[in-house]
């Protein structure tokens, strides 16, 4: 792959190519460090002279060499054309991410993402779910690709350690029913979150909860709302219309995990 690293990076900007090849592009020192620490398989890396200008970049170059990872140096202009950020840090790596499955999910609350289209939001949702102790993030139809370079940067390495499973509606609904998972759908007109938590605690219920958050504009699709055991709302100050989807998911997960 060494002679084709540049063309591979270009190809992997497309979702279909990432799915077909089972590969992804990582950009930036921190993300590559996280991938190395997580034990991902590297197919190669492109570096520009900018990487060697920092001590951290020099250390990363040495670590790539210690793992016998093919590294190709390109000029700053060429690198800038390949990078997806305005101020690139001088490294792009091609990796084979772990393919998570439903069998990788342990017990505990989880996050379900329904049709969130912005890759940055999807990455932030994964990072938030991982940080708050959710057992997994399930991405349903219409959601952005978690292997999108922007989503990977926003997740800050959480994608490498936290199970992220992409599912169609049917398999998800069947799996949730078989596991006895209680679905809580975020909704502006739902039961206040604190009341829902208190009611569950008083009933001494101990089943698994999956928190569902929906599309940035349209919200959760009707077919998922219709099977939710609970529609819950985050009380907002008067005049406040809504929260960013990742912020809302963080609040919901924090309360659900704390109250389990």
KOLGUMI-113121 format. One line per field, with one value per residue (C-alpha): x, y, z; residue number from 1; residue in one letter. Coordinates in pm, whole numbers, plus 50000, padded with zeros to 5 digits. Example, Ala and Ser with C-alpha at 12.3 -4.5 7.8 and 13.67 -1.06 7.14 Angstrom:
2
east	51230 / 51367
north	49550 / 49894
up	50780 / 50714
k	1 / 2
r	A / S
% end
This chain:
260
east	50000 / 50302 / 50305 / 49932 / 49896 / 49797 / 49535 / 49405 / 49362 / 49167 / 48950 / 48869 / 48708 / 48403 / 48176 / 48125 / 48500 / 48547 / 48275 / 48405 / 48769 / 48713 / 48959 / 48954 / 49177 / 49294 / 49419 / 49617 / 49872 / 49627 / 49404 / 49697 / 49838 / 49501 / 49484 / 49833 / 49743 / 49423 / 49618 / 49458 / 49617 / 49793 / 49824 / 50053 / 50093 / 50161 / 50360 / 50460 / 50764 / 50535 / 50521 / 50892 / 50872 / 50735 / 50877 / 50548 / 50552 / 50907 / 50808 / 50510 / 50729 / 50963 / 50670 / 50538 / 50884 / 50900 / 50580 / 50725 / 50446 / 50515 / 50557 / 50573 / 50681 / 50512 / 50543 / 50333 / 50130 / 50045 / 49965 / 49735 / 49539 / 49488 / 49410 / 49059 / 49149 / 49248 / 49562 / 49685 / 49934 / 50133 / 50009 / 49744 / 49722 / 49527 / 49394 / 49168 / 48918 / 48762 / 48428 / 48200 / 47902 / 47601 / 47778 / 48044 / 47791 / 47803 / 47526 / 47446 / 47269 / 47338 / 47288 / 47082 / 47140 / 46856 / 46941 / 47192 / 47351 / 47633 / 47959 / 48084 / 47771 / 47799 / 48161 / 48076 / 47788 / 48026 / 48282 / 48011 / 47863 / 48206 / 48298 / 47973 / 47998 / 47739 / 47789 / 47756 / 47640 / 47398 / 47370 / 47048 / 46957 / 47036 / 47312 / 47652 / 47932 / 48128 / 48439 / 48399 / 48725 / 48534 / 48342 / 48665 / 48827 / 48524 / 48519 / 48882 / 48965 / 48648 / 48552 / 48851 / 48746 / 48369 / 48140 / 47977 / 47732 / 47546 / 47202 / 46885 / 46561 / 46433 / 46738 / 46765 / 46401 / 46422 / 46746 / 46610 / 46294 / 46489 / 46714 / 46423 / 46571 / 46357 / 46371 / 46367 / 46311 / 46420 / 46120 / 46042 / 45690 / 45800 / 45794 / 46053 / 46370 / 46399 / 46040 / 46104 / 46418 / 46241 / 45948 / 46180 / 46376 / 46058 / 45944 / 46290 / 46321 / 46660 / 46626 / 46856 / 46778 / 46862 / 46841 / 46734 / 46824 / 46713 / 46790 / 46901 / 46588 / 46325 / 46390 / 46321 / 46126 / 45763 / 45825 / 46080 / 45876 / 45587 / 45783 / 45951 / 45852 / 45911 / 45938 / 46155 / 46232 / 46510 / 46350 / 46482 / 46476 / 46190 / 46262 / 46517 / 46406 / 46636 / 46982 / 47246 / 47186 / 47518 / 47457 / 47109 / 47244 / 47509 / 47252 / 47020 / 47297 / 47445 / 47113 / 47029 / 47372 / 47364 / 47014 / 47049
north	50000 / 50227 / 50348 / 50413 / 50593 / 50924 / 50773 / 50560 / 50866 / 51038 / 50732 / 50696 / 51039 / 50858 / 50658 / 50379 / 50334 / 50318 / 50053 / 49851 / 49854 / 49840 / 50125 / 50480 / 50788 / 50944 / 51301 / 51467 / 51373 / 51300 / 51072 / 50871 / 50838 / 50708 / 50455 / 50324 / 50295 / 50106 / 49856 / 49931 / 49787 / 50056 / 50031 / 50331 / 50701 / 51024 / 51295 / 51647 / 51844 / 52016 / 51699 / 51708 / 52066 / 51958 / 51722 / 51535 / 51494 / 51359 / 51110 / 50997 / 50944 / 50728 / 50525 / 50461 / 50337 / 50111 / 49942 / 49902 / 50116 / 50242 / 50621 / 50840 / 51205 / 51451 / 51825 / 52065 / 52171 / 51815 / 51731 / 52033 / 51913 / 51573 / 51696 / 51774 / 52053 / 52414 / 52387 / 52028 / 51888 / 51694 / 51338 / 51125 / 50755 / 50474 / 50221 / 49921 / 50010 / 49748 / 49624 / 49619 / 49384 / 49356 / 49070 / 49320 / 49512 / 49447 / 49532 / 49893 / 50196 / 50269 / 50545 / 50509 / 50768 / 50805 / 50991 / 51243 / 51359 / 51588 / 51389 / 51624 / 51564 / 51187 / 51191 / 51405 / 51171 / 50873 / 51060 / 51160 / 50811 / 50662 / 50923 / 50878 / 50501 / 50397 / 50039 / 50121 / 50365 / 50225 / 50424 / 50377 / 50450 / 50801 / 50870 / 50995 / 50742 / 50711 / 50652 / 50988 / 51180 / 51463 / 51217 / 51041 / 51371 / 51474 / 51137 / 51191 / 50821 / 50697 / 50508 / 50278 / 50169 / 50214 / 49975 / 50158 / 49945 / 50050 / 49890 / 49907 / 49961 / 49603 / 49428 / 49694 / 49661 / 49281 / 49285 / 49539 / 49334 / 49011 / 49178 / 49345 / 49689 / 49984 / 50261 / 50621 / 50870 / 51231 / 51457 / 51820 / 51721 / 51419 / 51348 / 51562 / 51358 / 51384 / 51261 / 50963 / 50870 / 50902 / 50689 / 50418 / 50421 / 50397 / 50096 / 49939 / 49858 / 49728 / 49657 / 49806 / 50151 / 50278 / 50656 / 50757 / 51095 / 51201 / 51406 / 51765 / 51907 / 51636 / 51458 / 51088 / 50912 / 50815 / 50441 / 50461 / 50701 / 50457 / 50173 / 50383 / 50289 / 50646 / 50988 / 51210 / 51580 / 51793 / 52092 / 52415 / 52775 / 52986 / 53111 / 52838 / 52640 / 52338 / 52191 / 52060 / 51686 / 51588 / 51813 / 51666 / 51312 / 51389 / 51513 / 51218 / 50960 / 51115 / 51099 / 50749 / 50609 / 50781 / 50661 / 50300
up	50000 / 50047 / 49685 / 49696 / 50030 / 49878 / 49648 / 49934 / 50157 / 49879 / 49821 / 50190 / 50198 / 50057 / 50287 / 50035 / 49998 / 50375 / 50400 / 50108 / 50219 / 50595 / 50643 / 50779 / 50777 / 51101 / 51107 / 51383 / 51646 / 51928 / 51723 / 51588 / 51940 / 52060 / 51776 / 51858 / 52227 / 52136 / 51926 / 51589 / 51278 / 51073 / 50695 / 50660 / 50732 / 50544 / 50720 / 50629 / 50754 / 51007 / 51219 / 51300 / 51428 / 51765 / 52024 / 52035 / 51660 / 51667 / 51938 / 51731 / 51425 / 51636 / 51770 / 51420 / 51322 / 51627 / 51507 / 51156 / 51009 / 50657 / 50660 / 50350 / 50374 / 50141 / 50094 / 50295 / 49993 / 49894 / 50254 / 50281 / 49977 / 50144 / 50495 / 50612 / 50855 / 50795 / 51010 / 50973 / 51224 / 50967 / 50997 / 50826 / 50906 / 50740 / 50989 / 51004 / 51277 / 51497 / 51369 / 51675 / 51702 / 51934 / 52112 / 52227 / 52434 / 52807 / 53049 / 53129 / 52981 / 52615 / 52362 / 52044 / 51770 / 51521 / 51202 / 51338 / 51015 / 51121 / 51159 / 51429 / 51635 / 51588 / 51703 / 52004 / 52092 / 52088 / 52299 / 52547 / 52573 / 52635 / 52897 / 53090 / 53107 / 52851 / 52737 / 52364 / 52101 / 51842 / 51520 / 51326 / 50965 / 50843 / 51093 / 50979 / 50938 / 51264 / 51049 / 50876 / 50946 / 51116 / 51335 / 51434 / 51531 / 51736 / 51916 / 52027 / 52023 / 52196 / 51878 / 51932 / 52284 / 52301 / 52107 / 51815 / 51618 / 51303 / 51265 / 51063 / 51253 / 51230 / 51376 / 51647 / 51755 / 51758 / 51959 / 52208 / 52266 / 52311 / 52568 / 52749 / 52695 / 52799 / 52539 / 52660 / 52378 / 52419 / 52352 / 52432 / 52539 / 52742 / 53114 / 53299 / 53330 / 53707 / 53749 / 53520 / 53713 / 54051 / 53934 / 53809 / 54136 / 54346 / 54144 / 54198 / 53830 / 53722 / 53348 / 53086 / 52948 / 52601 / 52557 / 52205 / 52056 / 51711 / 51406 / 51468 / 51303 / 51272 / 51601 / 51656 / 51383 / 51465 / 51439 / 51719 / 51929 / 51908 / 52071 / 52340 / 52693 / 52805 / 52644 / 52859 / 52853 / 52997 / 53172 / 53016 / 53128 / 52999 / 52650 / 52573 / 52271 / 52264 / 52327 / 52092 / 52046 / 52207 / 52508 / 52553 / 52525 / 52786 / 53038 / 52976 / 53001 / 53312 / 53495 / 53370 / 53460 / 53800 / 53874 / 53763
k	1 / 2 / 3 / 4 / 5 / 6 / 7 / 8 / 9 / 10 / 11 / 12 / 13 / 14 / 15 / 16 / 17 / 18 / 19 / 20 / 21 / 22 / 23 / 24 / 25 / 26 / 27 / 28 / 29 / 30 / 31 / 32 / 33 / 34 / 35 / 36 / 37 / 38 / 39 / 40 / 41 / 42 / 43 / 44 / 45 / 46 / 47 / 48 / 49 / 50 / 51 / 52 / 53 / 54 / 55 / 56 / 57 / 58 / 59 / 60 / 61 / 62 / 63 / 64 / 65 / 66 / 67 / 68 / 69 / 70 / 71 / 72 / 73 / 74 / 75 / 76 / 77 / 78 / 79 / 80 / 81 / 82 / 83 / 84 / 85 / 86 / 87 / 88 / 89 / 90 / 91 / 92 / 93 / 94 / 95 / 96 / 97 / 98 / 99 / 100 / 101 / 102 / 103 / 104 / 105 / 106 / 107 / 108 / 109 / 110 / 111 / 112 / 113 / 114 / 115 / 116 / 117 / 118 / 119 / 120 / 121 / 122 / 123 / 124 / 125 / 126 / 127 / 128 / 129 / 130 / 131 / 132 / 133 / 134 / 135 / 136 / 137 / 138 / 139 / 140 / 141 / 142 / 143 / 144 / 145 / 146 / 147 / 148 / 149 / 150 / 151 / 152 / 153 / 154 / 155 / 156 / 157 / 158 / 159 / 160 / 161 / 162 / 163 / 164 / 165 / 166 / 167 / 168 / 169 / 170 / 171 / 172 / 173 / 174 / 175 / 176 / 177 / 178 / 179 / 180 / 181 / 182 / 183 / 184 / 185 / 186 / 187 / 188 / 189 / 190 / 191 / 192 / 193 / 194 / 195 / 196 / 197 / 198 / 199 / 200 / 201 / 202 / 203 / 204 / 205 / 206 / 207 / 208 / 209 / 210 / 211 / 212 / 213 / 214 / 215 / 216 / 217 / 218 / 219 / 220 / 221 / 222 / 223 / 224 / 225 / 226 / 227 / 228 / 229 / 230 / 231 / 232 / 233 / 234 / 235 / 236 / 237 / 238 / 239 / 240 / 241 / 242 / 243 / 244 / 245 / 246 / 247 / 248 / 249 / 250 / 251 / 252 / 253 / 254 / 255 / 256 / 257 / 258 / 259 / 260
r	X / X / X / X / X / X / X / X / X / X / X / X / X / X / X / X / X / X / X / X / X / X / X / X / X / X / X / X / X / X / X / X / X / X / X / X / X / X / X / X / X / X / X / X / X / X / X / X / X / X / X / X / X / X / X / X / X / X / X / X / X / X / X / X / X / X / X / X / X / X / X / X / X / X / X / X / X / X / X / X / X / X / X / X / X / X / X / X / X / X / X / X / X / X / X / X / X / X / X / X / X / X / X / X / X / X / X / X / X / X / X / X / X / X / X / X / X / X / X / X / X / X / X / X / X / X / X / X / X / X / X / X / X / X / X / X / X / X / X / X / X / X / X / X / X / X / X / X / X / X / X / X / X / X / X / X / X / X / X / X / X / X / X / X / X / X / X / X / X / X / X / X / X / X / X / X / X / X / X / X / X / X / X / X / X / X / X / X / X / X / X / X / X / X / X / X / X / X / X / X / X / X / X / X / X / X / X / X / X / X / X / X / X / X / X / X / X / X / X / X / X / X / X / X / X / X / X / X / X / X / X / X / X / X / X / X / X / X / X / X / X / X / X / X / X / X / X / X / X / X / X / X / X / X / X / X / X / X / X / X
% end
